[in-house]
Amino acid sequence: MHALSIPTWIIHVSSVIEWIAAIWLIWTYGELTGNRTWWGLSFAMLPALVSAMCACTWHYFDNPESLEWLVTLQATMTLVGNFTLWAAAVWIWRSTKSANTAMNTTEPKPIKSK
């Protein structure tokens, strides 16, 4: 008997596939817009992907004690991933804030009266 049921495996594997698709879509959005902050977000998502793959690998081999280091690596990658995602979100927010400030500092057009 394996550590996880088939429905649980379906959820694990589909979550990893969804995360990979999200990374790719965010990268593509960055290319289309020319905004490198979105590329930063896609890179920031990689530690969480490594974390998920560690969990899947450990479960695939039925959670042996010899692979318990994967649990530590998973926890570490989750922590690192949380910080990288936070940093990417701040970077996106700051770039949006500076872009909005630049748009608001342009000379307003005079209002024409009739």
Helices and strands as residue ranges (DSSP letters): H 6-33, H 36-44, H 46-60, G 65-67, H 69-104
